[in-house]
Every structure is written in C-alpha cells, then in structure tokens.
C-alpha cells in the first residue's frame, strides 16, 4: 500500500491483506447499536500436496454475517518451504460478472498455491470474523477484476467500490490461476474512489473515515501468463440498510518483514534455511463500537 500495509505478517512473506474498519453509531439517536463479533475457524487443511496446485478452504459463521477474515499458512522446514504462498483471502470465490456478487455471506475463504516447490508440512487455515449488529442486518459483496499482471516483475491494481448509500465493512483479494508459481496478492486495503486516493490506488490513511472501496494488488515475479487475473472484493452494507447514523474509521499497523539472506554457492546439504518453521498470517476484520458523536 505504498505500501501502508495492514500487516500482521510473519516470516518473510510480504503480503498485506486486511484492514479494521470500525462501525459507529451517532450518539443521541433512537438507534440501539447491539454488536457482537466472533472468530470462527475449522482448523488447518493440509496441502497443497503437489507442484503447481492449490488448496481452498473456508471458515463458516454459525451466527451473524462475515465482515472480514484472515489466513494462516504453515510451510514447515527444509526443502520446498518457499513454495506455499497465498493466492486469496476473501469472502467469495465468484469470478464471473463484476458488480454485486453475493448477499449476507457467512463464510471466509483462504486459498494457497504451491508453485514448483512442495513440502509435506504445507497447510492453510482460514479465519472468519462473524458479526451481528442491530444497525446492519444485511451485507453485500461487490467484486471487480482485471486481466493483470501479465508481464514479469509487474503489479496489477483492481478496486471494488461499494454502491451509493452503503458503507464499506471489509474486503479481500484473489489471484488466479494458482498454477503460475510467482503470481500472488501483494496488498489488499481500504481506499476511496476519489482523486485524492487516485481512485483506489492509494490506501486510506490511519484515522481516515468512511472509505467506500477495497483494493487488491497482484504481483508476479519471473513467470507470466496472459490469463492472470486480479480480483478485488468489497464487503458493503446491504441494500435498504439505513446508513445515515453509521460510519467507519480505518486503522492499520505496519511491521517490518524479515528478508531472507542472499543465497550463497554451497552444497545443498550445508545451506541453512532462514525461514524454517515459519508461516504467514494475514487478517481483515471489522470491530463495531458506539461513537462519541458525529
């Protein structure tokens, strides 16, 4: 995000996939804002188990609607640990026509791919942030996509914007196909469809209020494919929800990402792996609370 990334990330994986948007209700109104948030996860799903393959798994809300989520990768140690990489962390894998693609979604999807390297310890764990609110009883997911990035060492930027008279609650990103080893999302963040934020290309700053868009950034290394596609998903309040007394505030946290040491010429058996036993965690969530007044 320039990267003002929302990065709860560990282990040398420079991926930013999330934000915390705070739902607020104006004080002094007749609206009672009762809120609850629960994290759901089914645990780890093994894989990918073969080269150039992918694994998709989901966490489901047993109550409430999904407003965001996250993913945790296990990569193990030894040979092949760099093969497991995030392909998506999003509320739906719908990839057809753009626009509103789902309503009242109750699950969060985590998707990883292997590239050309595989380790038996690979696994993927999804997390869903499930929320209930007396002010927001319905949600909708808006998707946008673009055939990008398709050239080596480039990025592609796609922004999904919520409809008028709705509020942005969260969002996610997906890259496809999972068979291009270096293709992956490198950022995912809230933004604005306005000139000040380059119509989604610049992330919302910490403390900015009422963003209306979610942006996904796809990156590619040395590989290329004409069919590479980046998808952005914005979770918005549903049609018919009165948003006059609802607002959001962006919060983010930056953290340094460890860089692996440069490779040296030595026998494979003597080369230590700087990322052994590590993984990647990325999150997107919403945390409702009452406001002091608007």
C-alpha positions in Angstrom: 0.0 0.0 0.0 2.8 2.3 -0.8 2.7 0.3 0.9 0.9 1.5 4.1 0.0 -2.1 4.6 -2.1 -3.6 7.3 0.4 -6.2 8.0 0.0 -8.8 10.8 2.6 -10.8 8.8 5.4 -13.0 9.9 8.1 -15.0 8.2 9.4 -13.1 5.2 6.1 -13.1 3.2 5.5 -9.5 2.2 1.7 -9.8 1.9 -0.8 -7.3 3.2 -4.4 -8.5 3.2 -6.5 -6.6 5.6 -7.9 -3.7 7.5 -10.0 -2.9 10.5 -13.0 -0.8 9.8 -14.9 0.5 12.8 -18.7 0.7 12.6 -20.0 3.6 14.6 -23.5 4.9 15.6 -24.2 8.6 16.2 -25.0 9.3 19.8 -28.2 10.9 20.8 -30.3 8.9 18.3 -33.0 6.5 18.8 -30.9 3.6 17.4 -29.7 1.0 19.8 -26.5 -0.5 18.5 -26.0 -4.0 19.8 -22.9 -5.7 18.5 -21.2 -9.0 18.7 -18.1 -10.3 16.9 -16.9 -14.0 17.0 -13.9 -15.6 15.3 -14.6 -19.0 13.6 -12.1 -21.4 12.1 -12.3 -25.1 11.1 -8.6 -25.6 11.7 -5.9 -26.4 9.2 -6.4 -28.1 5.8 -3.3 -30.0 4.5 -1.7 -29.0 1.2 -1.0 -28.1 -1.5 0.5 -31.6 -1.9 1.8 -31.4 -5.5 3.6 -28.8 -7.6 1.6 -26.0 -9.3 -1.6 -26.9 -7.4 -3.8 -25.0 -5.0 -5.9 -25.6 -1.8 -9.1 -23.7 -1.0 -10.7 -23.9 2.5 -13.3 -21.8 4.3 -14.4 -20.8 7.8 -18.2 -20.5 8.4 -20.2 -18.3 10.7 -22.7 -20.2 12.8 -24.3 -16.9 13.6 -24.1 -13.4 12.1 -22.5 -12.3 8.8 -18.9 -12.2 7.8 -17.2 -8.8 7.8 -13.7 -9.9 7.3 -11.2 -12.7 7.9 -7.7 -14.0 7.6 -5.4 -16.8 6.6 -2.6 -18.7 8.3 0.0 -20.7 6.3 2.2 -23.4 7.6 5.3 -24.0 5.5 7.3 -26.4 7.6 11.1 -26.6 7.4 13.7 -27.9 5.0 13.3 -28.2 1.2 10.5 -26.5 -0.6 9.3 -24.2 2.2 9.1 -21.2 -0.2 6.6 -23.0 -2.4 3.5 -22.4 -0.3 2.1 -18.9 -1.0 -1.2 -17.1 -0.5 -3.5 -16.8 -3.6 -6.6 -15.4 -1.9 -8.2 -14.3 1.3 -11.8 -13.3 0.5 -15.5 -13.7 1.2 -16.4 -15.4 -2.1 -14.6 -17.1 -5.0 -17.1 -15.9 -7.5 -15.2 -14.8 -10.6 -17.9 -14.2 -13.2 -19.5 -10.8 -14.0 -18.4 -7.8 -11.9 -20.7 -6.0 -9.5 -22.8 -7.3 -6.6 -22.0 -11.0 -6.5 -23.4 -12.1 -3.1 -25.6 -11.1 -0.2 -25.5 -11.9 3.5 -22.3 -14.0 3.1 -21.5 -16.2 6.1 -18.0 -17.6 5.3 -14.4 -16.6 4.6 -12.2 -18.4 2.1 -8.4 -18.9 2.3 -6.6 -20.1 -0.8 -3.0 -21.1 -1.2 -0.9 -22.5 -4.1 2.4 -24.4 -4.2 4.3 -23.1 -7.3 7.1 -25.5 -8.2 8.0 -26.5 -4.6 6.2 -28.7 -2.2 6.7 -29.6 1.5 4.7 -32.2 3.4 4.1 -29.7 6.2 2.1 -27.3 4.0 -1.3 -26.3 5.3 -3.8 -23.5 5.2 -6.1 -22.2 8.0 -9.0 -19.8 7.3 -10.5 -17.4 9.9 -13.9 -15.7 9.7 -14.9 -12.6 11.7 -18.6 -13.1 12.2 -20.5 -10.0 13.4 -24.1 -9.2 14.4 -25.4 -5.6 14.6 -28.8 -4.2 15.1 -27.9 -1.4 12.6 -26.5 -3.6 9.9 -28.7 -6.7 9.4 -27.7 -7.3 5.7 -24.5 -7.2 3.7 -23.5 -7.5 0.0 -20.2 -8.4 -1.7 -19.1 -6.3 -4.7 -16.4 -7.7 -7.0 -14.2 -6.1 -9.6 -11.5 -7.8 -11.7 -8.8 -7.1 -14.3 -6.6 -9.2 -16.5 -3.4 -8.2 -14.7 -0.5 -8.6 -14.0 0.6 -10.4 -17.2 4.3 -9.2 -17.6 7.2 -10.3 -15.5 8.1 -8.2 -12.3 4.9 -6.1 -12.5 1.9 -5.5 -10.4 -1.8 -5.1 -11.2 -4.2 -3.0 -9.2 -8.0 -3.5 -9.0 -10.6 -1.7 -6.9 -14.1 -2.7 -6.0 -16.4 0.2 -4.9 -19.5 -0.1 -2.7 -22.8 1.2 -4.1 -24.0 4.7 -3.2 -25.7 4.9 0.3 -23.9 1.9 1.7 -20.8 1.6 3.9 -17.6 -0.4 3.4 -17.1 -3.1 6.1 -14.1 -5.0 4.9 -12.7 -6.8 1.8 -10.3 -9.2 0.3 -8.3 -10.3 -2.7 -7.9 -13.3 -5.0 -5.3 -14.0 -7.8 -5.8 -16.7 -10.5 -4.7 -19.1 -11.8 -2.9 -21.0 -9.0 -0.6 -22.7 -11.4 1.7 -19.6 -12.0 4.3 -20.0 -9.3 5.2 -16.4 -8.7 1.7 -14.9 -9.0 0.2 -13.8 -5.7 -1.6 -10.9 -4.0 0.9 -8.4 -2.5 -1.5 -5.9 -0.9 -5.2 -5.6 0.0 -6.6 -2.4 1.6 -9.5 0.0 2.1 -9.5 3.2 -0.1 -11.7 5.8 -1.7 -13.0 6.2 -5.3 -11.8 9.8 -5.4 -8.9 11.8 -7.0 -7.1 12.2 -3.6 -6.7 8.5 -3.4 -6.1 8.0 -7.2 -9.4 6.2 -7.4 -8.3 3.3 -5.1 -4.6 3.1 -5.9 -3.7 4.9 -2.7 -4.6 3.2 0.6 -6.8 5.0 3.2 -4.6 6.5 5.9 -4.9 5.6 9.6 -7.8 7.5 11.1 -9.5 8.3 7.8 -13.2 7.9 7.9 -15.8 6.3 5.6 -13.8 4.7 2.8 -16.0 3.4 0.0 -13.7 1.0 -1.8 -11.4 -2.1 -1.4 -8.3 -2.5 -3.5 -6.4 -5.7 -4.4 -2.8 -5.6 -5.7 -1.5 -8.6 -7.6 2.2 -9.2 -8.2 4.3 -11.5 -10.4 8.0 -12.3 -10.5 9.6 -14.1 -13.4 6.6 -16.0 -14.6 3.9 -14.7 -16.8 0.6 -15.8 -18.2 -1.9 -14.0 -20.5 -4.8 -15.3 -18.3 -3.5 -13.9 -15.0 -6.4 -12.1 -13.2 -6.6 -10.0 -10.0 -10.0 -9.9 -8.1 -11.0 -7.3 -5.5 -13.9 -8.0 -3.2 -15.6 -5.2 -1.1 -18.0 -6.2 1.8 -20.6 -3.5 2.0 -23.8 -2.9 4.0 -26.8 -4.3 2.2 -29.4 -2.6 0.2 -32.1 -1.0 2.3 -29.8 -0.6 5.4 -30.1 3.0 6.8 -26.5 4.2 6.9 -27.3 7.8 8.0 -26.1 7.1 11.5 -23.3 4.7 10.5 -19.7 5.5 9.8 -16.3 3.7 9.6 -12.8 4.5 10.7 -9.6 3.0 9.2 -6.9 1.6 11.5 -3.7 0.0 10.3 -0.4 -1.3 11.7 2.9 -1.6 10.0 5.6 -4.1 10.8 8.9 -4.9 9.3 9.1 -8.0 7.2 12.2 -10.2 7.6 14.2 -10.6 4.5 15.9 -14.0 3.7 19.6 -13.9 3.3 21.0 -13.9 -0.2 21.8 -17.4 -1.4 25.5 -18.5 -1.4 27.2 -21.0 -3.5 27.5 -24.1 -1.3 26.3 -27.7 -1.3 22.5 -28.0 -0.7 23.1 -30.1 2.4 25.1 -27.3 4.0 22.7 -24.4 3.3 20.6 -23.4 6.2 17.0 -22.2 5.5 16.4 -18.7 7.0 12.6 -19.2 7.1 12.5 -22.7 8.6 9.5 -23.4 10.8 7.7 -20.2 9.9 4.5 -19.2 8.2 2.2 -16.3 7.1 -0.7 -14.7 8.9 -3.0 -12.1 7.3 -6.2 -10.6 8.6 -9.2 -8.5 7.6 -11.8 -7.6 10.2 -14.5 -5.2 11.5 -14.8 -4.1 15.1 -18.1 -2.3 15.8 -18.5 0.2 18.7 -20.7 3.2 19.6 -19.4 6.6 18.7 -18.9 9.7 20.9 -21.0 11.7 18.4 -20.9 12.8 14.8 
